[in-house]
Structure formats: structure tokens, C-alpha cells
Amino acid sequence: MRWILLAILLAPSLRASEPAPNMEKYYLVLLKRAANAPQLEPKAAEDLQKRHLEHLKSMYLAGKMVVAGPFDEQKDQALRGMCLYRVGTIEEARKLAEGDPAVKAGRLEVEAVAWWVEKGVMTFRPAPPAAGK
């Protein structure tokens, strides 16, 4: 009996780290206001916001990110927004998010987690065609 229980517990199809085949993985990146975020003059803050939005657009156009947006009406005002990446690894998602000019400037911090969702429950626009095609 003990061996049967152990076999069931170790069965790959039942491990939490290996979801059912009807699941797909995305990487959710939370953008948080950095605790020691530098203060910027209005013009510098406006320029940084523009570059931040350009970075997000470039991630979408590269087919790496499926959606992003700011938060509102949340209890924790440090939570500024999120990005949902469709890439191979959490390290890749984190690296792409850390390339954001607002992160590089120390205004935002990145927290990345893997997120599983049932296939077909959500749909996103297809990735744009690669440049030059």
C-alpha cells in the first residue's frame, strides 16, 4: 500500500509543477514602485514615462508580451501595473521587464511569477508579424 501511495504522489501527471496538458504557462510581471524611487523633475518624469510606454509597445510588437496595463483602485499603491509575457522562461520574462527604462531608472521594481491558465479560457490578439516580413 505504501508503494502505491508513493507512486501516485510521484506520478508526473499529478505533480503541481507539471500541470495537465490542457494548461498553458504565461509569466506575470508585477511592476511595483521602488521603495527608494528617485524623485524626478516633471519633464524628466514625462520623458521616462514615454520611454516606459515605448518599451511596453516594443515587447508587444516583438511578440513577447500579450498584454500590459496600470492598476487603479488598489489598496497597495506600490503596485503600479502588470505585464503578461509569453516567453520560454521566467528568467527571460524578468530580463525583458528589467530592460524597461523605468526599471533601469530605479522608479519601478519587477516581480515575476509563472501563471498557468486553462487553454482557450483567454484569448489575445496574435503577435504582430516580425519586422521585414
ZAGUPA-803603 format. One record per atom (N, C-alpha, C, O, CB): z, y negated, x. Coordinates in steps of 0.001 Angstrom, whole numbers, plus 500000, padded with zeros to 6 digits. Atoms other than C-alpha are relative to their C-alpha. Glycine has a CB too. Layout:
BEGIN
ZYX
...
//
This chain:
BEGIN
500000501197500826
500000500000500000
500000498743500867
499285497784500577
501210500000499062
499918501162499119
500880497587502805
498632499701500615
498273498533500762
501049500232501107
501316500188499381
497431498124504401
499006499418499002
498162498600499369
499471501330500554
500903500533501018
495629497421501146
500269498515499794
499337497715499705
500159500767498668
499645501402500160
497529494168500706
499520499190501191
498983498097501009
501510499842499824
500441500693498798
496785493167504305
498484499843499989
497974498782500348
500455500756501259
501458500076500059
493084493970503830
499551498947499002
498606498202499261
499408501358499631
500348501012500999
492960491844500696
500270498602500543
499452497699500364
500790500229498695
499647501312499464
494714488948502432
499055499551501099
498818498355501268
501413500018500526
500878500344498894
492355489095505377
498523500023499632
497678499697500465
500240500932501135
501405499929500425
489151489563503368
499360498624500116
499865497660499541
499884500531498544
500636501305499807
486757486773504419
499666499275498712
499785498052498650
498759500167500791
500388500670501238
485621486097500869
501182499379499276
500992498561498375
499306500972499086
498822500525500677
489184485320499840
500751498951500797
501703498363500284
500923501114499674
499311500997499183
490225483020502698
499689498595499511
498552498290499153
499607500144501474
500194501390500438
490731479376501758
499016499280500908
498303498390500443
501341499246499976
500895500675499071
488789478337504882
498549500403499782
497648499788500352
500409500299501426
501358499547500280
485741480205503574
499795500062498487
499945501123497882
499729501388500653
500156500047501452
485040479086500000
498875500911499505
498054501405500277
499735498574499557
501017499183500647
482898481007497583
498611499441500302
498469498252500587
500241500065498476
501349500444499674
479136480856498148
499456498926499061
498451498290499379
499082501170499990
500472501038500922
478747478533495160
500607498629500316
500529497711499500
500331500391498559
499388501261499591
480568475765497065
499187499366501127
498513500064501884
501464500222500447
500623500693498880
479201473112499416
500996499000500578
501868498487499876
498689499287499558
499044500839499288
481001471008502011
499420498617500294
498274498474500721
500426500676501300
500277501377499617
480968467248502446
501176499544500866
502205500216500937
499800499062498732
498901500583499228
483077465076504730
500320498642499414
499498497726499426
499641499884501516
499512501234500593
485095462376503042
500678499181501085
501623499638501728
500974500284498823
499412500904499020
485868459439505303
500664498862499241
500013498111498514
498926499462501006
499259501119500567
488577457073504160
500034498879501024
500352499107502191
501441500424499587
499920501180499140
488367453577505615
501271499254499621
501461498851498474
498724499079499853
498705500639500234
491792452022505991
500108498734500842
499602498673501962
501163500972500327
499730501213499234
492830448546507048
500910500389501164
501947501022500966
500657498877499101
499201499693498816
494151448863510591
501311499230499941
501345498081499502
499224499658501298
498669500619500035
497868448111510939
500024498695500795
500654497724500376
501055500970500553
500027501193499143
497198445590513709
498606499380500015
498117498973501069
500440500352501437
501356500546500082
493814444353512484
499968498560500503
500802497744500109
499477500070498552
500078501369499493
492760441234514350
499605499018498893
498806499345498015
498995499920501157
500374501056500929
492555438007512368
498684499396500478
498495499187501677
501121498910499892
501296500574499646
489045436553512282
499780498703499255
500254498515498134
498866500984499699
500438501223500677
487659433145511506
499047500411498878
498399501453498972
499304498995501005
500855499622501136
485759433134508195
498571500376500386
498039501363499879
499953498872499018
501382499703499600
482323433045509862
499925501341500731
498993502112500500
499443498872500900
499981498727499274
483220435945512186
500249501157499041
499650502223499190
501075499981501102
499722498960500986
484623437945509261
498756500278499152
498451501430498845
501185499588499098
501229499848500778
481440437314507262
498937500758500801
498260501635500264
499463498620499573
500964499318499132
479270438418510201
500369501473500165
499498502342500116
499933499312501378
499547498617499837
481365441552510721
499755500796498713
499335501951498777
501504500037500381
500248499321501276
481125442429507004
498512500320499845
498150501395499364
500488499129498816
501447499772500075
477348442059507174
499605501194500887
498837502056500460
499221498720500431
500306498894499081
477163444404510186
500591501318499487
499988502376499667
500544499690501416
499385498820500616
479534446845508424
499075500566498914
498821501770498883
501394499642499399
500895499561501071
477220446996505391
498673500517500552
498104501468500014
499745498853499022
501227499517499354
474178447381507646
500213501396500587
499324502245500522
499547499021501108
499687498672499454
475873450332509344
499994501039498880
499405502110499028
501379499989500722
499967499063501119
476550451997505992
498590500289499497
498249501438499216
500867499446498860
501385499812500446
472946451439504931
499238500880500984
498464501744500570
499289498640499842
500706499189499002
471688452921508200
500431501465499932
499621502359500175
500249499446501411
499537498612500141
473846456025507664
499316500662498800
498955501837498856
501549500051499836
500698499477501169
472291456453504219
498522500254500317
497986501319500011
500134499022498817
501423499866499690
468744455851505460
499724501133500985
498641501719500974
499470498698500562
500139498889499049
469307458402508245
500260501342499326
500090502390499949
500960499816501181
499725498766500723
470257460955505572
501344500617500333
501596501773499990
498930500986500277
498682499487499592
473787461334506975
501077499783498938
502020500567498834
500431499336501295
498979500361500977
475742459698504157
499367499976498613
498251499485498443
500643498622500341
500574499967501352
475247460237500432
500494498870499117
499797498461498189
500313501315499341
499471501092500817
477456457506499005
501154499335500756
501832499968501565
500473500522498598
498873500738499422
479943454818500057
500342498859499064
499508498413498276
499668499467501437
499624501143500810
481883452072498404
501441499602500203
502245500384500709
499758500291498558
498635500502499844
485021449944498364
500903500482498866
500440500895497803
500000498470500054
498994499675501013
488223450682496481
500499498712499355
500393497627499927
501184500797500623
499393501109500724
489869448432493918
501077500589499104
501037501774498770
498935499188499168
498935499602500919
492953448610491723
500802501198500500
501245502024499702
499415500319498649
499205498913499439
494738450995494095
501363499473500427
501519498299500765
499272500655501195
498633500360499623
498440450992494876
500094499657501485
500747498683501859
500961501143499665
499962500210498549
497924451236498652
498837499094500405
497699499554500502
499935501362500767
501041500975499666
495996448091499625
499390500221501382
498387499592501718
500566498606499923
500598499670498703
495377449525503109
498743500838499816
497876500840500690
501009500748500885
501202499212500266
492801451862501545
498885499052499575
498947498445498506
500262501084498902
501054500980500258
489622449815501701
498749500604499372
498078499942498580
499628499316501280
501206499398500554
486841452277500861
499814501410500518
500654501952501237
498780499156500331
500281498637499590
485237455633501398
498514500187500222
497680499446499700
500514500991498964
501373499577499752
482074457263502663
499982501515499854
500926502195500258
499484499541501428
500150498565500135
480847460731501811
498796500419500843
497648500108500526
499828500420498499
501038499575499061
478910462293504677
499576501435499723
500381502281499332
500494499866501447
500551498648500082
476642465329504533
499420500298501382
498230500117501636
498898500135498847
500361499691498618
476593466401508182
500584501365500357
501241501996499529
500514498893500984
499611498656499609
477330469563510150
501475500229500262
501987501318500004
499271500364501184
498600499809499615
480903468967511310
500827498758499687
500303497659499506
500104500339501493
499097501134500200
483931466806510740
499961499056501200
500125497845501052
501437500492499760
500082500839498795
483593465586514328
498806499053499908
498904497884500283
499888500878501271
501179500847500151
480084464304513581
500268498895498983
499921497739499223
498780500839499573
499684501007501017
481276462531510423
500920498932500584
500706497738500375
500656500659498763
499050500951499396
484156460942512332
499287499099501010
499503497888501029
501168500756500690
500718500776498985
481881459859515190
499087498962499351
499032497814499794
499178500932500906
500872500947500701
479382458278512794
500810498870499377
500423497705499465
499183500720498918
499151501021500617
482157456466510929
500606499077501051
500755497879500813
501112500657499178
499422500825498933
483686455262514191
498970499089500650
499333498185501402
500632500883501058
501047500899499530
480322453678515029
499880498745499152
499127497837499503
498682500719500020
499992501157500892
480924451197512202
500550498793500765
501624498881501361
500851500285498715
499503501188499293
481247447675513665
501400499565499584
502148499053500417
499058498863499784
498659500388500457
484366447040511529
501063500919500598
502196500492500823
500078500032498459
499074499074499337
486000450133513046
500093499634501482
501185499561502045
499535501487499823
500021500378498575
484932449163516565
500782498713500253
501403498554501303
498551499828500486
499298501285499860
486382445676515991
501495500130499733
502238499164499904
499401498969499052
498578499798500253
489747447185515054
500467499555498631
501670499517498373
500781499290501020
499623500429501351
489659445972511445
500256501180499074
501094501105498175
498914499116499410
499869498805500824
489311449449509922
500317501204500876
499955501255502051
498714500248499189
499741498715499362
490573452905510833
499360501076499153
499149500897497954
501527500258500177
500697498900500648
488926456208509972
500933501184499827
501655501563500749
498763500408500804
499346498717500239
490488459251508371
498962500892499343
498411500541498299
501301499852499103
501042499114500511
488136462188507810
500597501337499581
501471501887500251
498903500213501057
499589498685500493
488650465346505776
498772500732499466
497822500115498984
501096499870498892
501046499184500610
486415468215504727
500318500124498513
501478500246498120
499896501415500684
499824499937501454
485876468369500982
498971500972499433
497766500805499624
499853498579499344
500859499006500626
484474471333499104
499832499673498523
500778499260497853
500577501420500183
500286500236501405
482809470962495730
499007501069499531
498169501539500300
499434498554499770
500906498999500540
481022473395493466
498563499465500015
498309498330499610
500422500399498564
501409500394499956
477247473293493996
499527499625498604
499828500307497625
499125501136500579
500585500423501261
475448471406491269
500887499144499126
500412498576498142
499602501171499247
499092500817500816
478522469622489910
499684498514500191
499759497724499250
501484500289500368
500359501383499691
477499466395491625
498585499997500550
498164500944501215
501004499356501019
501313500144499409
474049465192492488
499906498620500623
500508497660500142
498883500220498950
500232501260499307
472967462471494870
498502499834500171
497749500807500158
500736499956501378
501410500243499706
469644460836495492
499654500755501267
500487500877502165
499696498471500152
500399499329498759
467670462775498083
500027499003501162
499869497798500968
498584500631499855
500025500844498810
467872461451501619
498622499351500111
497616499991499805
500336500825501286
501294500659499837
465141458887502324
499182500725501070
499751501364501955
500186498504500376
500808499374498959
462183460143504359
500286499360501355
500579498167501441
498503499889499662
499753500510498651
462630459788508106
498978498938500338
497842498988499866
499959501136501040
500888501093499609
461119456673509648
498733500553500656
498797501482501461
500725499028500961
501264499597499398
457463457060510561
499338501178499319
498287501627499776
500213500327501423
500615498860500690
456758459897508115
499303499546498750
498725500364498034
501040501060499657
//
